[in-house]
Amino acid sequence: MNINKLKLNRRAILKAAATASLSTVVPVYAGADDKAPGKKDKLQELQAAPWSNWSGNQSCQPHRRLMPSDENQLVDIIKETTGSMRFVGAGHSFSSLVPTRDTLVSLAMFQGVQHIDKKNKQVDIKAGSRLATIGQPLWDEGLALLNMPDINMQELAGAVATSTHGTGISLGSMSDDVVSLRMIDASGKVLDCSADKNSELFAAGRTAFGALGPLTNVRLQVRDAYKLKEHSWMMPLEEGLERAEELRDNNRHFEMYALPHGDYILGITLNETTEADREDKSQGSAYEAFRTLSKVVNFLPFMRSFIVNSGARTVEEEFRVGRSYEIFGNVRDILFNEMEYSVPAEYGVRCLKEILETIKKQNVDVVFPLEYRYVKADDIWLSPFYQRDSCSISCHNFHDEDYKQYFSVIEPIFWKYDGRPHWGKINTLGKRQFAGMYPHWNDFLRLRKEIDPQGKFLNSYLKTLFDVA
């Protein structure tokens, strides 16, 4: 293998940090028919095949798989189900939120932007809508989301339920952008929640991973449409760590991708612009580039740092300009498993530095970049960003390689810096640790018991987490 031919680019590094596969194909179902005039839609019951998330680290064999077409059907399902039930979106969670042996319900039919309030810049969106389908209809009305994660194939309900986020110290997670939401409790009652109505459910329900009931509609705060200019460049690691807070404070969005065993870090800023569109010219497959890099390292492990640094030095400065939703979303072509923790913003640089030093010191076998982002504080009971500006750090490994040894080395470092895990990402914490992290933990347990006393919306993982027999 010729190391000199291993040329990386900014796009390859970004692709290696995530993917857009996301199991986007709707499952085959049995028993559906066309809707006749005046006839109620027939419930689509999917073939009870095994389910797995897109990376394959979570799976189950549900007894039933259902796909209601509207809220009335979902209410009927909840009323008639005697066992437990869980709800599934794009299958992008790595933690055990979805797996069940009972009823698995897809909200894939709950699609579309329903109502636009231009005066208040708020929009009603059905909970099963993919984030990738929201940008264009808003743009056509002169509006845009405040922020977005860089994976845009997630369903809105799942993104809200797990406090999914982008980056920007003045910008919260997608849950923080929620003005009101509509959910269904375990009795089948439809509940509208906002700061003024069912306020406790609103405080809890914006990050509840389906434990309080399914979301059917979400009202989001939006803003006037805007374009973004993305600037990416490779810099020495020490420079990146030293400048991180300056770059955070002087740009609307800032993030970094640190290369394990390397001496370089990729910086990315996004800022509003009126410049003409500029496309990304980088070519090549990220999967091929990083798989090749991994194979070279496996063949020559004693040269790991040299190989990584040689690749990093080939990354050129790049610019990209376009509509905000186009710039936020990136094409992904690598499957992986992920752990993410959010630490207080002031600890971010120290935490990342210690992680990178530990990877080198313990010679951890990993080439995947670590993703480093900032998120504004919120007031959501179980949000990782509850009452503190945070720095989120994500660790990844290939989906077909063992991630457990790597994550077991890194996770205690997050604990040292008072980290809170992303609800949809891999972690090893239990009820005692979570209770100590969240001041409203017991309030959430009380509220959950009030609206779902029999634990209908819980699987075995959540029953253990909430201490439900």
Rosetta blueprint (number, residue, H / E / L):
1 M L
2 N L
3 I H
4 N H
5 K H
6 L L
7 K L
8 L L
9 N L
10 R H
11 R H
12 A H
13 I H
14 L H
15 K H
16 A L
17 A L
18 A L
19 T E
20 A L
21 S L
22 L L
23 S L
24 T L
25 V L
26 V L
27 P L
28 V L
29 Y E
30 A E
31 G L
32 A L
33 D L
34 D L
35 K L
36 A L
37 P L
38 G L
39 K L
40 K L
41 D L
42 K L
43 L L
44 Q E
45 E E
46 L E
47 Q L
48 A L
49 A L
50 P L
51 W E
52 S E
53 N L
54 W L
55 S L
56 G L
57 N L
58 Q L
59 S E
60 C E
61 Q L
62 P L
63 H L
64 R E
65 R E
66 L E
67 M E
68 P L
69 S L
70 D L
71 E H
72 N H
73 Q H
74 L H
75 V H
76 D H
77 I H
78 I H
79 K H
80 E H
81 T L
82 T L
83 G L
84 S L
85 M E
86 R E
87 F E
88 V E
89 G L
90 A L
91 G L
92 H L
93 S L
94 F L
95 S L
96 S L
97 L L
98 V L
99 P L
100 T L
101 R L
102 D L
103 T E
104 L E
105 V E
106 S E
107 L L
108 A L
109 M L
110 F L
111 Q L
112 G L
113 V E
114 Q E
115 H E
116 I E
117 D E
118 K L
119 K L
120 N L
121 K L
122 Q E
123 V E
124 D E
125 I E
126 K E
127 A L
128 G L
129 S L
130 R E
131 L H
132 A H
133 T H
134 I L
135 G H
136 Q H
137 P H
138 L H
139 W H
140 D H
141 E L
142 G L
143 L E
144 A E
145 L E
146 L L
147 N L
148 M L
149 P L
150 D L
151 I L
152 N L
153 M L
154 Q L
155 E E
156 L H
157 A H
158 G H
159 A H
160 V H
161 A H
162 T L
163 S L
164 T L
165 H L
166 G L
167 T L
168 G E
169 I L
170 S L
171 L L
172 G L
173 S L
174 M H
175 S H
176 D H
177 D H
178 V E
179 V E
180 S E
181 L E
182 R E
183 M E
184 I E
185 D L
186 A L
187 S L
188 G L
189 K L
190 V E
191 L E
192 D E
193 C E
194 S E
195 A L
196 D L
197 K L
198 N L
199 S H
200 E H
201 L H
202 F H
203 A H
204 A H
205 G H
206 R L
207 T L
208 A L
209 F L
210 G L
211 A L
212 L L
213 G L
214 P L
215 L E
216 T E
217 N E
218 V E
219 R E
220 L E
221 Q E
222 V E
223 R E
224 D E
225 A L
226 Y L
227 K E
228 L E
229 K E
230 E E
231 H E
232 S E
233 W E
234 M E
235 M E
236 P E
237 L H
238 E H
239 E H
240 G H
241 L H
242 E H
243 R H
244 A H
245 E H
246 E H
247 L H
248 R H
249 D H
250 N L
251 N L
252 R L
253 H E
254 F E
255 E E
256 M E
257 Y E
258 A E
259 L L
260 P L
261 H L
262 G L
263 D L
264 Y E
265 I E
266 L E
267 G E
268 I E
269 T E
270 L E
271 N E
272 E E
273 T E
274 T L
275 E L
276 A L
277 D L
278 R E
279 E L
280 D L
281 K L
282 S L
283 Q L
284 G L
285 S L
286 A H
287 Y H
288 E H
289 A H
290 F H
291 R H
292 T H
293 L H
294 S H
295 K H
296 V H
297 V H
298 N H
299 F H
300 L L
301 P H
302 F H
303 M H
304 R H
305 S H
306 F H
307 I H
308 V H
309 N H
310 S H
311 G H
312 A H
313 R L
314 T L
315 V L
316 E L
317 E L
318 E E
319 F E
320 R E
321 V E
322 G E
323 R E
324 S H
325 Y H
326 E H
327 I H
328 F H
329 G L
330 N L
331 V L
332 R L
333 D E
334 I L
335 L L
336 F E
337 N E
338 E E
339 M E
340 E E
341 Y E
342 S E
343 V E
344 P E
345 A H
346 E H
347 Y H
348 G H
349 V H
350 R H
351 C H
352 L H
353 K H
354 E H
355 I H
356 L H
357 E H
358 T H
359 I H
360 K H
361 K H
362 Q L
363 N L
364 V L
365 D L
366 V L
367 V L
368 F L
369 P L
370 L E
371 E E
372 Y E
373 R E
374 Y E
375 V E
376 K L
377 A L
378 D E
379 D L
380 I L
381 W L
382 L L
383 S L
384 P L
385 F L
386 Y E
387 Q L
388 R L
389 D L
390 S E
391 C E
392 S E
393 I E
394 S E
395 C E
396 H E
397 N E
398 F E
399 H L
400 D L
401 E L
402 D L
403 Y L
404 K H
405 Q H
406 Y H
407 F H
408 S H
409 V H
410 I H
411 E H
412 P H
413 I H
414 F H
415 W H
416 K H
417 Y L
418 D L
419 G L
420 R E
421 P E
422 H L
423 W L
424 G L
425 K L
426 I L
427 N L
428 T L
429 L L
430 G L
431 K H
432 R H
433 Q H
434 F H
435 A H
436 G H
437 M H
438 Y L
439 P L
440 H L
441 W H
442 N H
443 D H
444 F H
445 L H
446 R H
447 L H
448 R H
449 K H
450 E H
451 I H
452 D L
453 P L
454 Q L
455 G L
456 K L
457 F L
458 L L
459 N L
460 S H
461 Y H
462 L H
463 K H
464 T H
465 L H
466 F L
467 D L
468 V L
469 A L
